[in-house]
């Protein structure tokens, strides 16, 4: 299913129906880019869809490879990184 120029895949029809009923509550923050990278230096970095966090009913996605797990880094400095990520994302949106 496509929503706001992104393609969403669902594990089952129930999840798809939940999304269709209220898509904005499931859309990832920062356009689906890595939340840690957006907060750390404002970069758009691809994510691993299996590395995520739900905080205050918002979905945050992270880069994860064999040697790097940005979700762990995010969790250590969540509040300041989120503040910076929000500011950096506004810059991206205005460009």
C-alpha positions in Angstrom: 0.0 0.0 0.0 1.3 3.5 -0.8 0.8 6.4 1.6 2.5 9.8 1.3 5.0 8.6 -1.3 6.1 5.6 0.8 5.2 2.0 0.4 4.0 0.1 3.4 4.0 -3.7 3.8 2.0 -5.5 6.4 2.4 -8.8 8.2 -1.3 -9.4 8.0 -4.7 -7.9 7.0 -5.4 -6.8 10.6 -2.3 -4.6 10.7 -3.2 -3.2 7.3 -6.7 -2.3 8.5 -5.3 -0.6 11.6 -3.0 1.4 9.4 -5.8 2.4 7.0 -8.0 3.5 9.9 -5.4 5.9 11.3 -2.2 6.1 9.1 -0.7 9.1 10.8 -0.3 7.2 14.0 1.9 4.7 12.2 4.0 6.9 10.0 7.7 6.9 11.1 9.3 10.1 12.3 11.8 12.0 10.1 10.5 10.6 6.9 11.5 7.1 7.8 15.2 7.9 8.0 17.4 6.9 11.0 16.4 8.9 14.0 19.8 8.7 15.6 21.6 10.1 12.5 19.0 12.8 12.2 19.6 13.9 15.8 23.4 13.4 15.7 24.3 15.3 12.6 21.1 15.8 10.5 22.0 13.1 7.9 19.5 11.0 6.1 20.6 7.4 6.7 18.8 4.3 5.6 17.3 2.1 8.3 16.8 -1.5 9.2 13.0 -2.0 9.6 13.6 -4.4 12.4 15.3 -1.8 14.5 12.7 0.6 15.9 11.3 2.3 19.0 7.9 3.5 19.9 8.0 6.5 22.2 5.0 8.6 23.1 3.0 6.9 20.4 5.6 7.8 17.7 7.6 5.4 15.6 11.4 5.9 15.4 13.5 3.8 13.0 17.3 3.1 13.2 20.3 2.0 11.2 21.6 -1.4 12.3 24.3 -3.6 10.9 26.6 -6.3 12.3 28.9 -3.7 14.0 26.6 -0.7 14.6 23.3 -0.4 16.4 22.2 3.2 16.4 19.1 2.4 18.5 21.3 1.6 21.5 23.1 5.0 21.0 19.7 6.7 20.7 18.4 5.1 24.0 21.4 6.4 25.9 20.9 10.1 24.9 17.3 10.0 23.8 16.1 13.4 24.9 18.8 15.6 23.5 19.0 13.6 20.3 15.3 13.9 19.8 15.4 17.6 20.3 18.2 17.9 17.7 16.5 15.5 15.3 13.3 17.5 15.4 15.3 20.7 14.6 17.3 19.0 11.8 14.1 17.5 10.3 12.5 21.0 10.1 15.6 22.1 8.1 15.2 19.2 5.7 11.5 20.0 5.2 12.2 23.6 4.5 14.9 22.9 1.8 
